[in-house]
Amino acid sequence: FFFSSRRRHTRLQGDWSSDVCSSDLAGVQIAALQVQGDQLQLNGVAMDPAAFRRVNGLQLLLGRSPLLQPDGVTVAKLSREKPTEPLAWQLTARFAALKPRQQAVVLEALQADGLARRLQVLQRAGVVP
């Protein structure tokens, strides 16, 4: 999928270096996602113009997620065969060590109601504490 190009600024208060507009993410495609333990790996492509800026914007946005460790999102790989091709990228991140109750609070704050309900079902079934 491609990120929406709606104009919504997600600036951290007092941190002008991390000004990310969602239009910076338009043209970023996630092609694969892999989870191993507490490690997340995302692979995809970014389209020109400003492909590098788009990947940087995604990295900054993911770094703000309360579900990930604050400084744990890194660009692992950037490559391009020809200047006319999309930029291939790989990002890695580590999940934050949140207890299920904390996860539920974060999911509700993010308005991820469906995920919050699934977590509650798993808790009731005894799958997660």
C-alpha positions in Angstrom: 0.0 0.0 0.0 1.0 3.6 -0.4 0.7 6.2 2.3 -1.9 8.8 2.0 -0.9 12.2 0.8 -3.3 14.1 3.0 -1.7 17.3 4.3 -1.3 16.6 8.0 1.8 17.8 9.9 3.1 15.6 12.7 5.7 17.9 14.2 7.0 17.1 17.6 6.7 20.0 19.9 10.0 21.8 20.1 11.7 19.5 17.7 11.9 21.3 14.4 14.3 18.8 12.9 11.7 16.1 12.8 9.0 18.0 10.9 7.3 15.3 8.9 4.3 16.0 6.7 2.3 13.0 5.6 2.7 14.2 2.0 6.4 13.3 2.5 5.2 9.7 2.8 3.2 9.7 -0.4 5.1 7.4 -2.8 6.4 5.1 0.0 5.4 1.5 -0.6 5.8 -1.2 2.0 6.4 -4.5 0.2 7.2 -6.8 3.0 7.0 -6.9 6.8 8.7 -9.4 9.1 8.7 -9.8 12.8 11.2 -11.9 14.7 11.0 -11.7 18.5 11.1 -8.0 19.4 12.6 -7.0 16.0 10.5 -5.5 13.1 11.8 -5.4 9.6 10.1 -3.4 6.8 11.1 -3.5 3.2 9.8 -1.4 0.4 10.4 1.2 -2.3 10.2 5.0 -2.4 9.4 7.0 -5.5 11.1 10.1 -6.8 11.1 13.0 -6.4 12.7 13.1 -3.0 12.8 9.3 -2.4 15.4 9.7 0.3 13.3 12.3 2.1 10.3 9.9 2.0 12.3 7.1 3.7 13.6 9.5 6.3 10.1 10.7 6.9 8.9 7.2 7.5 11.8 6.5 9.8 11.0 9.6 11.9 7.3 8.8 12.0 7.9 5.2 13.1 10.4 6.5 15.7 7.5 8.4 17.4 5.3 5.3 17.8 4.9 4.4 21.4 4.9 0.7 20.3 8.5 1.0 19.2 11.7 1.8 21.2 12.3 5.5 20.7 15.8 5.3 19.2 15.4 1.8 17.8 14.2 2.7 14.2 17.1 2.5 11.8 17.6 2.6 8.0 19.4 -0.7 7.4 19.6 -0.5 3.6 19.1 1.9 0.7 19.8 0.8 -2.9 19.0 1.7 -6.4 20.1 -0.1 -9.6 19.5 2.8 -12.0 18.7 6.5 -11.3 15.3 6.0 -13.0 14.2 3.2 -10.7 12.6 3.5 -7.3 14.8 3.5 -4.2 14.7 0.2 -2.4 14.9 0.5 1.4 14.9 -1.6 4.5 14.1 -0.3 8.0 14.5 -2.2 11.2 13.0 -1.4 14.6 12.7 -2.9 18.1 9.3 -3.1 19.8 8.9 -1.4 23.1 8.7 -3.7 26.1 5.1 -2.9 27.0 2.9 -5.1 29.2 -0.5 -6.0 27.7 -2.3 -3.4 29.8 0.1 -0.7 28.6 -0.4 -2.0 25.0 -4.2 -1.6 25.3 -3.8 1.9 26.5 -1.5 2.8 23.6 -3.8 1.2 21.1 -6.8 3.0 22.4 -4.9 6.3 22.3 -4.0 5.6 18.7 -7.7 4.9 18.0 -6.8 1.4 16.9 -10.0 0.0 18.4 -9.9 -3.2 16.4 -6.5 -4.1 17.7 -7.4 -3.1 21.2 -10.4 -5.5 21.1 -8.3 -8.3 19.7 -5.8 -7.8 22.5 -8.6 -8.0 25.1 -9.9 -11.3 23.5 -6.4 -12.8 23.7 -6.2 -11.7 27.4 -9.5 -13.3 28.2 -8.5 -16.5 26.4 -5.3 -16.6 28.5 -3.0 -16.3 25.5 -1.4 -13.1 26.8 -1.2 -12.1 30.5 
